[in-house]
């Protein structure tokens, strides 16, 4: 038996709860897709302002960490697939924003 992909609207209604579209479901239940959006504090190894690695308490939302991780992993995969298309990946974080 051949598998045929569902249409976008069929997928949206199948994935939703109570008739919600997929986007509404993702926004309403972010924990199901990326992890907690509530800030928590953990002790992690991080680079400090001197460029050394230090064990520090870090407060962050695990869901935001997951999104950031996914973007970096996708960029690394793209580099592997098409090495000539990318020669650098720069990440800048403006803590003030």
N, C-alpha and C positions, 0 to 999 in steps of 0.2 A: 504494500500500500504506500502510495506516494504522499509525502507530507507537503501541504501547501501552507505558506505563511499567512497568518491572519492579517486582515486589513488593520490599519492604524486605529480606526474607530472601534473595531471589534476588540482590539488589544486594550484600548482605553477603558471600555466598559467592563471588560473581563477583569482588569487589574484594579478597578475602582471599588470602593465600598459604598453601598447605598446610591449607586448611580453616578458617583463622582468620576470625572475624567482623570486620567493618569496623573496629569500635572497637579490637580487638586489633591490627589491621594499622596503624592510625593511631598507636597507642601504641608499637608495635614499630618503625615506620619513620617517625618524625616528619619527617625530611629530605624525604621524598617529598611531604609536604603543606604544610609551612610553612617549611622551611629548617633550617639547622643549630641544634641546641640546645646546642652547645658555645660557651663564651664565647670571644670574640676581641676584639682591640683595634684600633680604627681612629681616625684623626684626622678629626673632624667639626666642623661649625659648630654650636655649642650656646649656649643662653642661660646666662649665669653668674649667680652670686648677686646681682650688682649690676643685673641686668636688661639687660645688654648682650650682644651676640653675640661669642663668642670661638671661636677654632680650638683645640680640645683633643683629647687622646687620651681615648677613651671605651671602656670595656670592657663588653661586653654580649653577649647571645645573640641572633643574628639572628632566630631563630624567635620569641622573645618580642617583638621589635620588630614582626614581621609580624602577630602577634595584636593588638597594641596598635593598629597602623595599620588593621587590618581593622575593629576596633570603632569607631574614629573615622570612617572612611569610611562605615560603615553608619549611624552617627548623622547624619552630614551628608546622606546620601541620604534618610533619614527626614524630616529637617527640610525638604528640598526638596519631598518629596511631600506633606507635611502641615505647612505653616508655622505654623499656629495651635497645633499640638499640642506644640511645644517652643519655649521662649523663650531657653534658655541650655543650654550644655553645659559642665560643670565637670569638670576632671580634677585629681585630687590624687594625688600620689605620696609615700608615706611611705618615705623611703630607709632608715630604721631597720628597717622590716619587710622 
